[in-house]
Amino acid sequence: MIPRVPRLSSLWVRGTSASSAGATPAVGDGGGPSPSESPTGRTSVQTSRVWRGGVGSARAGSLLAGAVRITAWIGRSHAPWSASGSWVRETAREAIMKKPRAAVGSRCRKRASSQEGREKCARSSTQAKPSAPNGLARRQEEVELQASVSPYHLFRDTAEVTVFRESLLSWYDREKRDLPWRRQAEGEVDPDRRAYAVWVSEVMLQQTQVATVINYYTRWMQKWPTLQDLASASLEEVNQLWAGLGYYSRGRRLLQGARKVVEELGGHMPRTAETLQQLLPGVGRYTAGAIASIAFGQATGVVDGNVVRVLCRVRAIGADPSSTLVSQQLWSLAQQLVDPTRPGDFNQAAMDLGATVCTPQRPLCSQCPLQSLCRARQRVEREQLSASQSLPGSADVEECAPITGQCQLCTPPTEPWDQSLGVANFPRKASRKSLREECSATCVLEQPRALGGARILLVQRPNSGLLAGLWEFPSVTMEPSEQCQRKALLQELQNWAGPLPATRLQHLGQVVHIFSHIKLIYQVYGLALEGQTPVTDTPPGARWLTREEFHTAAVSTAMKKVFRVYEGQQPGTCKGSRRATPSSRKKPSPGQQVLDSLFRPHIRTDTPSLKIAAQ
């Protein structure tokens, strides 16, 4: 039998009615669901009739919707009611008894002079992001999550958590990497400039190696040392500095965010992870947590690829880390572990550990400060004992022992243990999506005898989509048929530069460039206007640049590869291969050379050197 809750129901109705007192009656609210019989036995039409005595119908709708949700939840499972009735009542009471939002505007005007007020007013005037689940649903999710997880994967007492924090921070104090954004943040007194320095670094480090970012970050902060400086920059300037770093929307969102802080937030960065994520474009949960903990000392955990690897190994989590349940558990663990006195250092320590010691392949377990807590290491020892057929009385190693069924955080039975991988069996590797393959014909059109020196034609891409706003050689995307390519490409060139000799269009080779979701094959053509009158008039969206200007323009890495193929085919230049691929060996970047020089003096003869891994 489903228990009756008259007291909660009456309290709910009274609270809802009282909180709506004085509201203007709403007649004929539209956009709602069609009337249908609900589990409460009252239709939405019937409810609106009862409610039409002087309070908003939106309030009646939320009361009905809440009743439907709770009744449906009770109907799905009777058992949790007796054990969890108190928190259901309290959660419902808190959700229903909140003050109405009608006074948000007046409260904002009163608080407009304070930092907190500016943030809250901006949130109320900005399109809200999807709200979190209501309290009842959130608590129900937590109960379901805990019920499906074995304690083996959790930290069960404060002593373990304390050892984890102290061990990790002690290691970080000895071994932390000397990186420019850390020096910038540690030496900055102004909290807004400190947060800006962290923000830029965290955005650049998304999907990009530390060694690559160092040089870009240094040039960026020299050019735009403050939020105000960046807000006054143009998108062209940002794209120009960002060229070659990839994922170009990151730079555009940094610019948008800086302008929003300066124009709408009085030049002050939001102070919490919640407001950072809500107010700044392109700032997700991880980036918001990193800025809040490092710049403002908020005790909030973060989860990036390195932290995922560390936590999955320390707690032997073998399920897919990209799944909702596992992701929730990892964020919960990160929040439980973060040191409240040094949250920024703790989060950076966890990321450093994953980048330099707990690496994807060949981790340096002998140098790990968390050896004694690592379930993956214990699993390796157990497998070694089992393989050697150890004698009775050998040390017993704890295993996951779920009460019923398969633990939701364990490795699926279909994924056997690989003895050769050791702790690298964790985390489980996500299945990679196949890349979509596209073909593009692109042409380097050059005027060798142009006034002031040889010049090449570049056109600007659209302001949205792949490589938005960047400059490139005239290109057409089409099927890989050379005859069709030449005809379509010549037409595209003539749209920008007028009549051209078709016979001089030469195919030079191809370039393969991998984007995050696309494998793009560029068929490279070249055309030199040797005896023609130089083109002086160009339509909007096109420009003629010298070779030197090309190398400093806002062009993608793929276009630089295309130009190298073209240069390799020109008289008087170094001949190169007609085929350029991402696997070509390159000289270490300036950032990598800086890191190598920093770590070389720390190499000890008794232990292997730490390896710099992708972050």
C-alpha positions in Angstrom: 0.0 0.0 0.0 1.2 3.5 -0.8 1.5 5.5 2.4 -0.7 8.6 2.8 0.9 11.9 3.5 -1.9 14.4 4.4 0.3 16.6 6.5 2.9 17.1 3.8 0.2 17.7 1.2 -1.6 20.3 3.2 1.6 22.1 4.2 2.6 22.1 0.6 -0.7 23.6 -0.7 -0.7 26.2 2.1 2.9 27.2 1.5 2.4 27.4 -2.2 -0.7 29.5 -1.9 0.8 31.9 0.7 3.9 32.4 -1.4 1.7 33.5 -4.3 -0.4 35.9 -2.4 -0.9 39.2 -4.2 0.1 37.7 -7.6 -1.9 38.8 -10.6 -4.3 36.2 -11.8 -3.3 34.6 -15.0 -6.0 33.7 -17.5 -5.6 31.2 -20.3 -1.9 30.3 -19.8 -0.7 28.7 -23.0 2.0 26.3 -24.0 1.2 23.7 -21.3 0.5 20.0 -21.8 -3.0 19.0 -22.9 -5.4 18.1 -20.1 -5.0 14.5 -19.1 -5.8 12.5 -16.0 -2.9 12.5 -13.6 -1.9 10.0 -10.9 -3.3 12.4 -8.3 -6.8 12.0 -9.7 -7.0 15.7 -10.6 -6.6 17.0 -14.1 -4.8 20.2 -15.0 -8.1 21.8 -16.0 -9.7 20.9 -12.8 -6.8 22.3 -10.8 -6.8 25.6 -12.7 -10.5 26.0 -11.9 -10.0 25.5 -8.2 -7.0 27.9 -8.3 -8.7 30.7 -10.1 -9.4 32.7 -6.9 -6.6 35.2 -7.2 -3.2 33.5 -7.5 -1.0 32.8 -10.5 -1.9 29.7 -12.5 1.8 29.1 -12.9 1.9 28.4 -9.2 -0.9 25.9 -9.6 0.9 24.2 -12.4 4.1 23.7 -10.4 2.0 22.3 -7.5 0.3 19.8 -9.8 3.6 18.9 -11.5 5.3 18.3 -8.2 2.4 16.1 -7.0 2.7 14.1 -10.1 6.4 13.6 -9.8 6.2 12.5 -6.1 3.3 10.2 -6.7 4.9 8.6 -9.7 8.1 8.1 -7.8 6.2 6.5 -4.9 4.4 4.3 -7.4 7.7 3.1 -8.9 9.1 1.9 -5.7 7.3 1.6 -2.3 10.3 0.4 -0.3 12.4 3.6 -0.2 9.5 5.5 1.3 9.7 4.1 4.8 13.5 4.5 4.9 13.6 7.9 3.2 10.4 9.6 4.1 12.0 12.3 6.2 14.3 13.6 3.5 11.5 13.4 0.9 9.4 15.6 3.2 12.2 18.0 3.9 13.3 18.2 0.2 9.7 18.9 -0.9 9.3 21.5 1.9 12.5 23.3 0.8 11.6 23.2 -2.9 8.0 24.4 -2.5 8.6 27.0 0.3 11.1 29.0 -1.7 10.2 32.7 -2.2 8.8 33.6 -5.7 11.2 35.0 -8.2 9.1 38.1 -8.9 11.4 40.4 -6.9 14.7 39.5 -8.6 14.9 42.8 -10.4 14.4 44.9 -7.3 17.0 42.8 -5.4 19.4 43.3 -8.2 19.0 47.1 -8.1 19.8 47.1 -4.4 22.9 45.0 -4.7 24.2 46.4 -7.9 27.2 48.1 -6.2 28.7 44.9 -4.9 30.6 42.2 -6.7 28.1 39.5 -5.6 25.3 41.8 -6.8 26.8 42.3 -10.2 27.2 38.6 -10.7 23.6 37.8 -9.6 22.1 40.6 -11.8 24.1 39.4 -14.8 22.8 35.9 -14.2 19.2 37.1 -14.1 19.6 39.1 -17.3 21.5 36.3 -19.2 19.8 33.4 -20.7 20.0 30.7 -18.0 21.7 27.4 -18.6 19.8 24.2 -18.0 19.0 24.1 -14.3 20.1 21.3 -12.1 17.5 18.6 -11.2 15.1 19.5 -8.4 16.2 18.4 -4.9 14.1 15.3 -4.9 15.4 14.0 -8.2 19.0 14.8 -7.2 18.7 13.0 -3.9 17.1 10.0 -5.6 20.0 9.9 -8.1 22.5 9.9 -5.3 20.8 7.1 -3.5 20.6 5.0 -6.7 24.3 5.7 -7.4 25.5 4.7 -3.9 23.4 1.6 -4.0 25.1 0.4 -7.2 28.7 1.1 -6.0 30.8 -1.1 -3.8 32.6 0.6 -0.9 35.8 -0.9 -2.4 35.9 2.0 -4.8 35.3 4.7 -2.2 37.2 6.4 0.5 35.5 5.1 3.6 37.1 7.1 6.4 38.7 10.5 7.0 42.1 8.9 7.7 42.4 7.7 4.1 41.4 11.1 2.8 43.9 12.8 5.1 46.7 10.5 3.9 45.8 11.1 0.3 45.9 14.9 0.7 49.1 15.0 2.7 51.0 12.6 0.5 49.9 14.3 -2.8 50.7 17.8 -1.5 54.1 16.8 -0.1 55.0 15.3 -3.4 53.8 18.5 -5.3 55.9 20.7 -3.1 59.0 18.8 -4.1 58.2 18.0 -7.7 55.8 20.6 -9.1 56.5 21.9 -12.6 57.7 25.4 -13.0 55.2 26.8 -15.5 54.6 30.4 -16.6 50.9 30.5 -15.7 51.7 29.3 -12.2 54.4 31.9 -11.7 51.9 34.5 -13.0 49.1 33.4 -10.6 51.3 33.0 -7.6 52.9 36.5 -8.0 49.7 38.4 -8.7 48.0 40.3 -5.9 45.0 41.5 -7.9 42.4 38.6 -7.8 40.9 39.6 -11.2 44.3 39.5 -12.9 45.2 36.3 -11.1 41.9 34.7 -12.3 42.5 36.0 -15.9 46.0 34.4 -15.9 44.6 31.0 -14.8 41.7 31.3 -17.2 43.9 31.8 -20.3 46.1 28.9 -19.3 43.2 26.5 -18.7 41.6 27.3 -22.0 44.8 26.9 -23.9 45.5 23.6 -22.2 42.3 22.0 -23.3 43.2 19.2 -25.8 46.8 20.6 -26.1 50.1 19.6 -24.6 51.8 21.7 -22.0 55.0 22.0 -24.0 53.0 23.5 -27.0 51.1 25.9 -24.8 54.1 27.5 -23.0 55.2 29.7 -26.0 51.6 30.7 -26.9 50.8 31.6 -23.3 53.9 33.8 -22.9 53.1 35.7 -26.1 49.5 36.1 -25.2 50.1 37.6 -21.8 52.8 39.9 -23.2 50.3 41.2 -25.7 47.2 41.3 -23.5 48.3 41.3 -19.8 44.8 42.2 -18.5 41.2 41.5 -19.2 40.7 45.1 -20.3 43.5 44.7 -22.9 42.0 41.6 -24.3 38.5 43.1 -24.4 39.8 45.8 -26.7 41.4 43.4 -29.1 39.9 42.4 -32.4 39.0 38.8 -33.4 41.5 39.1 -36.2 44.3 39.8 -33.7 43.2 36.9 -31.5 43.1 34.5 -34.4 46.5 35.6 -35.5 48.1 34.9 -32.2 46.2 31.6 -31.8 47.1 30.4 -35.3 48.6 26.9 -35.0 47.2 26.1 -31.6 44.1 24.4 -32.9 40.5 24.4 -31.7 40.2 28.1 -32.7 36.8 28.6 -31.0 38.6 28.7 -27.7 40.3 31.9 -28.5 37.1 33.4 -29.8 35.3 32.5 -26.6 38.1 34.0 -24.5 37.6 37.3 -26.3 33.8 37.1 -25.8 34.3 36.3 -22.2 36.7 39.2 -21.6 34.3 41.6 -23.2 31.4 40.4 -21.1 33.4 40.8 -17.9 34.5 44.3 -18.8 31.1 45.5 -20.2 28.6 43.7 -17.9 30.5 42.7 -14.7 32.4 45.9 -14.0 35.7 44.3 -14.9 35.5 41.8 -12.1 35.7 38.0 -12.7 33.0 35.9 -11.1 34.3 34.5 -7.8 32.8 31.0 -7.6 32.8 27.9 -9.8 29.0 28.2 -10.2 29.0 31.8 -11.4 32.0 31.3 -13.6 30.3 28.5 -15.4 27.0 30.4 -15.7 28.4 33.7 -16.8 31.4 33.1 -19.0 31.1 31.7 -22.6 33.0 28.5 -23.1 33.7 27.9 -19.4 32.6 24.4 -18.4 32.6 22.6 -15.1 36.3 21.8 -15.1 37.6 25.2 -16.2 35.3 26.9 -13.7 36.5 24.7 -10.9 40.2 25.2 -11.8 39.8 29.0 -11.9 37.8 29.1 -8.6 40.2 26.9 -6.7 43.5 28.3 -8.0 42.6 32.0 -8.2 40.1 32.3 -5.4 40.8 29.4 -3.1 37.3 27.8 -3.4 37.4 24.2 -2.1 36.0 22.6 -5.3 37.3 19.6 -7.0 38.2 19.3 -10.7 38.2 16.3 -13.1 40.2 16.4 -16.3 41.9 13.6 -18.2 44.8 13.3 -15.8 42.6 13.3 -12.7 40.3 10.7 -14.3 43.4 8.4 -14.7 44.6 9.0 -11.2 41.3 8.4 -9.5 40.4 5.3 -11.7 43.7 3.7 -10.7 43.7 4.6 -7.1 40.1 3.2 -6.7 40.3 0.5 -9.4 37.4 2.0 -11.4 37.3 0.0 -14.6 33.9 1.0 -16.0 33.7 3.5 -18.9 34.7 6.9 -17.4 32.7 8.8 -20.0 29.4 7.2 -18.7 27.1 9.4 -16.6 27.3 7.2 -13.5 31.1 6.9 -13.5 31.6 10.6 -14.3 29.3 11.5 -11.4 31.3 9.2 -9.1 34.6 10.7 -10.2 33.4 14.3 -9.5 32.1 13.2 -6.1 35.5 11.7 -5.3 37.3 14.8 -6.4 35.1 16.9 -4.2 35.6 14.7 -1.2 39.4 14.6 -1.6 40.2 18.3 -2.4 42.1 19.9 0.4 40.1 22.8 1.9 43.2 24.7 2.9 45.1 24.4 -0.4 42.5 23.6 -3.0 44.4 25.2 -6.0 47.6 23.4 -5.1 45.8 20.1 -4.6 44.0 20.2 -8.0 47.3 21.1 -9.7 49.1 18.4 -7.9 46.5 15.8 -9.1 46.9 17.0 -12.6 50.7 17.0 -12.4 50.7 13.5 -11.0 48.7 12.2 -13.9 50.8 14.1 -16.4 54.3 13.1 -15.1 54.0 9.9 -13.0 50.6 8.2 -13.5 50.9 8.4 -17.3 48.7 6.5 -19.8 51.5 4.0 -20.7 54.4 2.9 -18.5 53.5 4.8 -15.3 56.2 5.3 -12.8 54.6 3.5 -9.9 57.8 3.4 -7.8 57.7 7.2 -7.7 54.0 7.6 -6.9 53.2 9.2 -3.6 49.8 7.3 -3.5 51.2 3.8 -3.8 49.8 2.6 -0.4 46.2 3.7 -1.5 46.3 2.5 -5.0 43.8 -0.3 -5.7 45.2 -0.8 -9.2 48.6 -1.5 -7.7 47.0 -4.0 -5.2 45.3 -5.7 -8.1 48.6 -6.1 -9.9 50.1 -7.7 -6.7 47.2 -10.0 -6.4 47.5 -11.1 -10.0 51.2 -11.7 -9.5 50.5 -13.8 -6.4 47.9 -15.8 -8.3 50.3 -16.4 -11.3 53.1 -17.6 -9.0 50.8 -20.0 -7.1 51.8 -18.5 -3.8 51.8 -20.7 -0.7 48.9 -20.4 1.8 49.4 -17.6 4.3 50.5 -15.1 1.7 49.2 -11.5 2.1 45.6 -11.2 1.2 44.6 -8.4 -1.1 41.2 -6.7 -0.8 38.8 -7.1 -3.7 35.5 -5.6 -4.8 32.7 -7.6 -3.3 29.3 -6.1 -4.2 26.4 -7.3 -2.2 24.3 -8.1 -5.3 25.0 -8.2 -9.0 27.8 -6.6 -10.9 29.4 -3.5 -9.4 28.8 -0.5 -11.6 32.3 0.8 -11.3 34.2 -2.5 -11.9 35.6 -3.5 -15.2 32.9 -5.3 -17.3 33.2 -9.1 -17.4 33.7 -8.9 -21.1 37.0 -6.9 -20.6 39.6 -9.5 -19.4 42.6 -8.4 -17.3 45.7 -7.9 -19.4 48.7 -8.9 -17.4 51.1 -7.0 -19.6 49.4 -3.7 -18.9 49.5 -3.8 -15.1 47.9 -0.7 -13.6 47.4 0.6 -17.1 44.3 -1.7 -17.3 42.7 1.3 -15.6 40.9 3.4 -16.8 39.0 1.7 -19.4 39.7 3.1 -22.9 36.8 4.7 -24.5 35.9 3.5 -28.0 37.0 6.0 -30.5 34.5 7.4 -33.0 35.4 7.0 -36.7 36.4 10.2 -38.4 34.3 11.6 -41.2 36.5 11.9 -44.3 36.3 14.9 -46.6 38.2 16.0 -49.7 39.0 19.6 -50.5 40.8 21.1 -53.5 42.9 24.2 -52.6 45.1 26.4 -54.7 48.0 28.7 -54.0 47.5 31.6 -56.4 50.7 33.8 -56.6 51.6 37.0 -58.4 55.4 36.7 -58.7 55.8 40.2 -60.2 53.4 42.1 -58.0 54.3 45.6 -57.0 56.5 45.4 -53.9 57.3 41.7 -54.3 55.6 38.4 -54.9 52.1 38.0 -53.3 49.7 35.2 -52.6 45.9 35.3 -52.4 44.1 34.4 -49.2 40.4 34.5 -48.5 38.5 34.5 -45.2 36.4 31.6 -44.0 32.8 32.2 -42.6 32.4 33.5 -39.1 30.9 30.2 -37.9 31.8 26.5 -38.3 35.2 24.9 -38.8 38.1 27.3 -38.6 35.7 30.2 -38.3 37.2 33.6 -39.3 40.6 32.2 -40.3 42.3 32.9 -43.7 43.0 30.2 -46.2 43.9 29.6 -49.9 40.8 29.5 -52.2 39.3 26.1 -51.7 36.3 24.0 -52.7 35.0 20.9 -51.0 33.9 18.1 -53.3 34.3 14.5 -54.4 37.8 13.3 -55.1 37.6 13.5 -58.9 40.5 15.5 -60.4 38.6 16.6 -63.5 35.7 18.0 -61.4 38.2 19.5 -58.9 40.0 21.5 -61.5 36.8 23.0 -63.0 35.3 23.9 -59.7 38.6 25.3 -58.3 39.2 27.4 -61.4 35.7 28.9 -61.1 36.4 29.7 -57.4 39.7 31.4 -58.2 38.1 33.5 -60.9 35.4 34.7 -58.4 38.3 36.3 -56.4 40.8 37.3 -59.0 39.1 37.6 -62.4 39.9 35.6 -65.6 42.7 33.1 -65.2 44.6 30.8 -67.6 43.2 27.3 -66.9 46.3 25.6 -68.5 48.6 26.8 -65.7 46.7 25.2 -62.9 49.0 22.5 -61.7 48.3 19.6 -59.3 51.2 19.5 -56.8 50.3 16.8 -54.2 48.1 16.3 -51.2 48.0 17.1 -47.5 46.2 15.1 -44.9 45.1 17.0 -41.8 43.2 15.5 -38.8 40.6 17.6 -37.0 38.8 16.4 -33.9 36.0 14.8 -36.0 37.1 15.1 -39.6 39.9 13.7 -41.7 40.4 16.3 -44.3 42.4 15.5 -47.5 43.6 18.7 -49.3 44.5 18.2 -53.0 47.0 21.0 -53.5 47.2 23.0 -56.7 49.4 25.9 -57.7 49.0 28.7 -60.2 51.5 31.5 -60.9 50.5 34.6 -62.8 53.8 35.2 -64.6 53.0 37.4 -67.6 49.7 38.9 -66.7 48.8 42.3 -65.4 49.0 42.2 -61.6 45.6 42.1 -59.9 45.1 45.2 -57.8 41.4 45.1 -57.0 40.1 42.4 -54.6 36.6 41.9 -53.3 35.8 42.0 -49.6 37.0 38.9 -47.8 40.2 38.5 -49.9 43.7 39.9 -49.6 47.1 39.6 -51.2 50.0 38.9 -48.8 53.7 38.6 -49.1 55.2 35.3 -48.0 56.5 36.9 -44.8 53.0 38.2 -44.0 51.5 34.8 -44.7 53.6 33.2 -41.9 52.3 35.7 -39.4 48.7 35.8 -40.5 45.7 34.1 -38.9 46.0 30.9 -40.9 45.6 27.3 -39.8 48.2 24.6 -39.5 46.6 22.8 -42.4 47.2 25.9 -44.7 50.8 26.1 -43.6 51.2 22.5 -44.6 49.6 23.3 -48.0 52.1 26.2 -48.5 55.1 24.0 -47.7 54.0 21.6 -50.5 53.7 24.6 -52.9 57.1 26.0 -51.9 58.7 22.6 -52.4 57.6 22.6 -56.1 58.8 26.1 -57.0 62.2 26.8 -58.7 64.9 28.0 -56.4 63.3 26.6 -53.3 64.1 23.4 -51.3 62.4 20.5 -53.0 60.1 18.7 -50.6 57.9 15.7 -50.7 54.6 16.0 -52.5 52.8 14.4 -49.6 52.7 15.9 -46.1 51.2 14.0 -43.2 50.7 14.6 -39.5 53.2 11.9 -38.7 56.2 13.8 -40.1 58.9 14.3 -37.5 59.4 17.9 -36.4 62.0 19.8 -34.4 60.9 20.2 -30.8 58.8 23.4 -30.2 60.3 26.3 -28.2 58.0 25.3 -25.3 59.3 21.7 -25.3 62.9 22.9 -25.3 62.1 25.1 -22.3 60.6 22.2 -20.5 63.5 19.9 -21.4 66.0 22.5 -20.0 63.9 22.8 -16.8 63.8 19.1 -16.0 67.4 18.2 -17.1 69.1 19.4 -13.9 66.6 17.3 -11.7 67.6 13.9 -13.2 68.9 11.6 -10.5 71.1 8.6 -11.1 69.1 6.3 -8.8 65.7 6.9 -10.4 64.4 7.4 -13.9 63.6 10.9 -15.0 60.0 12.1 -15.0 58.4 12.1 -18.4 56.4 15.0 -19.7 53.0 13.7 -20.9 50.2 15.4 -22.6 47.8 17.2 -20.4 
